[in-house]
Amino acid sequence: MINPAYFESLGNETLEFLSKAEKLKKEKNAVVLAHFYEPIEIQLAADFVGDSLELARRCKDLECEKIVFCGVSFMAETAKLLCPEKCVFIPAPDAGCLMADMIDENHILRLREEHPHASVVCYINSTARTKAVSDICCTSANAVKVASAVESDEIIFVPDRNLGRFVAEQVPQKKFFFHPGYCPIHDNLKLEKVLEAKAEHPGAPVLTHPECQPEICALSDFVGSTSQILRFVAESEDREFIICTEDGVIERMRMLHPEKTFFNPDRETLFCEGMKKITTEMLIDTLENGVGEVFLDEGLRERALRPIERMLEIK
């Protein structure tokens, strides 16, 4: 629940944007989804805010004609995979994911040749073409559960090596092979920055996304997806936290929990330009004029949908 006092702190320009967005959503029978890493104004305009797993599950149940996805391009693709009958839009079509661009279907086909008995578990932070040659998808929230559920004793985990290593530690009964991809935003966070933050804020628990490097995960008090980190904060009696993930999550925490204090160990590093490309003007333009519609070849859509559906079947 957002503190009403937070809205009182917003400027007139933001309030006018939110009012206009709400009016357009009703007129266009549109639902706006936003990832936690989006600018806070975009999150406030969204009907649903979540991480990749939450938003994927939400897509399937939406009753609307149009979905406006405020995130990066692979997320809007996923919405179209799940909702082919709906018009799906992304206000900034060039909002890409650097990690998703590190892999393509050819990398996976080579890994399959090298490890013919392994199942391919594909992080949802990937393109439709990459998903199409994978066995099952996962998110950072359910990756351990997915890996445990896969029948094969060997797993090719793509594309994030850091998340893959974290999962492998939790599922030691299986053998993992990793693609060398990574999220530059999380991977570039250095251990010394986290140690400095711990020294400056003694007693503040360190909450970390598993896309960070293993040594940072190892010293953390909690490692989890963005939604899991948010849940930890909400349920914790602590009043100070060191947050090792993208800055948009911290802005949301400050909004939801004004009584608590959050520290970013390196804001310059933990800032995703792709997630910050969508502006308030772009969102209004998309709602008014249908800018940035997502189209997928039907054959590709059917192939890429299968590993997502297998993931969603795992409770």
Salt bridges, closest charged atoms under 4 A:
GLU22 OE1 - LYS25 NZ 3.17
GLU27 OE2 - LYS23 NZ 2.55
ASP47 OD1 - LYS25 NZ 3.20
GLU85 OE2 - LYS86 NZ 2.92
ASP94 OD2 - LYS277 NZ 3.29
ASP104 OD1 - HIS107 ND1 3.07
GLU114 OE1 - HIS115 NE2 3.89
ASP135 OD2 - ARG112 NH2 3.17
ASP187 OD2 - ARG161 NH2 3.33
GLU200 OE1 - HIS201 NE2 3.88
GLU211 OE1 - HIS186 ND1 2.94
GLU246 OE2 - LYS276 NZ 2.62
ASP247 OD2 - ARG267 NE 2.91
GLU251 OE2 - ARG254 NH1 3.07
GLU259 OE2 - HIS257 ND1 3.78
GLU288 OE2 - LYS20 NZ 3.54
GLU298 OE2 - ARG301 NH2 3.09
